[in-house]
């Protein structure tokens, strides 16, 4: 059985900032060198974004709610990947 390399990267699209000064959060899924990009349908204030952690810093309402949504998104992506790998074997 071949081991799949799976990685999810979240980043800010600073070139697409809205009128409120928030940047959309984008995602990139990489499986074995095949890449797919998507919009997370979330946005945040760029000064709160921590690129290393792919999360917002601080305890503000915006940071807590967005981090919760990011956690749920990453969990659903991981579950979908696990289902696909299970079907393949």
Buried (B, 14 or more C-beta within 10 A) or exposed (E): EEEEEBEBEBBBEEEEBEEEEBBBBBBEBBBEEEEEEEEBEBBBBEEBBEEEEBBBEEEEEBBEEBBEBBEEBBEEBEEEBEEEBEEEE
